[in-house]
Amino acid sequence: MSTSTIKTAVEEMVRPFLDENGFELVDVEYVKEGSNWFLRVYVDKEGNIDIDECGRISEYLSEKLDENDPVSDAYFLEVSSPGAERPLKKPEDVKKAVGKHVFATTYEPIGGLKEFEGKLLSFDGEEIVIEIGKKKHTLPYAKVASARLAIVF
């Protein structure tokens, strides 16, 4: 199976459990690091997720993976929180981040920059506006390569 097929299969397996228990699926990764494959599932919930909840999700998903076996290679399953610098993968994630400090990169320079870190002022589905210092930068959402929450030190 391809990486994207595996990710989709895992999402379909785990989503009912997450929905029933008030968890949010943030992302699924199936990546090779060195000689090992890792299946990583990032989950969250309102008020943050704890280690015991990640363990419950891991046990559930492990049983489902054993039943359905979408991965032919040996791999390590990891279920965890997306962390403080959570990726903003979907438009809904970006909408929830309005008012927060973010870091975004673009596929090509916009106004001479490809990296933008500041307060996310708005997102209308087409453009995001990030305030860096006193300057506002408007980025077409289609040109955003990646975005995540950012910690301010």
Solvent accessible surface area in square Angstrom, and as a share of the most:
residue,aa,sasa,rsa
1,M,143,0.64
2,S,63,0.40
3,T,60,0.35
4,S,77,0.50
5,T,61,0.35
6,I,6,0.03
7,K,62,0.26
8,T,68,0.40
9,A,21,0.16
10,V,0,0.00
11,E,54,0.24
12,E,121,0.54
13,M,24,0.11
14,V,0,0.00
15,R,102,0.37
16,P,71,0.45
17,F,34,0.14
18,L,1,0.00
19,D,95,0.49
20,E,143,0.64
21,N,58,0.30
22,G,55,0.53
23,F,14,0.06
24,E,46,0.21
25,L,10,0.05
26,V,5,0.03
27,D,22,0.12
28,V,1,0.00
29,E,53,0.24
30,Y,11,0.04
31,V,49,0.28
32,K,111,0.47
33,E,81,0.36
34,G,74,0.72
35,S,98,0.63
36,N,66,0.34
37,W,62,0.22
38,F,32,0.13
39,L,0,0.00
40,R,39,0.14
41,V,0,0.00
42,Y,46,0.18
43,V,0,0.00
44,D,18,0.10
45,K,65,0.28
46,E,169,0.76
47,G,70,0.67
48,N,110,0.57
49,I,21,0.11
50,D,76,0.39
51,I,149,0.76
52,D,106,0.55
53,E,23,0.10
54,C,12,0.07
55,G,30,0.29
56,R,116,0.42
57,I,0,0.00
58,S,31,0.20
59,E,118,0.53
60,Y,52,0.20
61,L,0,0.00
62,S,45,0.29
63,E,112,0.50
64,K,59,0.25
65,L,6,0.03
66,D,115,0.60
67,E,123,0.55
68,N,83,0.42
69,D,104,0.54
70,P,12,0.08
71,V,9,0.05
72,S,108,0.70
73,D,69,0.36
74,A,94,0.73
75,Y,65,0.25
76,F,110,0.46
77,L,46,0.23
78,E,67,0.30
79,V,20,0.12
80,S,43,0.27
81,S,46,0.30
82,P,19,0.12
83,G,42,0.40
84,A,69,0.53
85,E,69,0.31
86,R,30,0.11
87,P,38,0.24
88,L,13,0.07
89,K,111,0.47
90,K,69,0.29
91,P,57,0.36
92,E,93,0.42
93,D,3,0.02
94,V,4,0.02
95,K,113,0.48
96,K,125,0.53
97,A,2,0.02
98,V,63,0.36
99,G,41,0.40
100,K,103,0.44
101,H,53,0.24
102,V,3,0.02
103,F,39,0.16
104,A,0,0.00
105,T,30,0.18
106,T,4,0.03
107,Y,142,0.54
108,E,81,0.36
109,P,83,0.52
110,I,38,0.19
111,G,83,0.79
112,G,68,0.66
113,L,76,0.38
114,K,96,0.41
115,E,108,0.48
116,F,1,0.00
117,E,76,0.34
118,G,4,0.04
119,K,94,0.40
120,L,1,0.01
121,L,54,0.27
122,S,49,0.31
123,F,20,0.08
124,D,103,0.53
125,G,32,0.31
126,E,131,0.59
127,E,74,0.33
128,I,5,0.03
129,V,29,0.17
130,I,0,0.00
131,E,49,0.22
132,I,55,0.28
133,G,67,0.64
134,K,202,0.85
135,K,131,0.55
136,K,128,0.54
137,H,28,0.12
138,T,65,0.38
139,L,0,0.00
140,P,47,0.29
141,Y,53,0.20
142,A,93,0.72
143,K,77,0.33
144,V,19,0.11
145,A,45,0.35
146,S,61,0.39
147,A,14,0.11
148,R,75,0.27
149,L,32,0.16
150,A,12,0.09
151,I,75,0.38
152,V,101,0.58
153,F,223,0.93
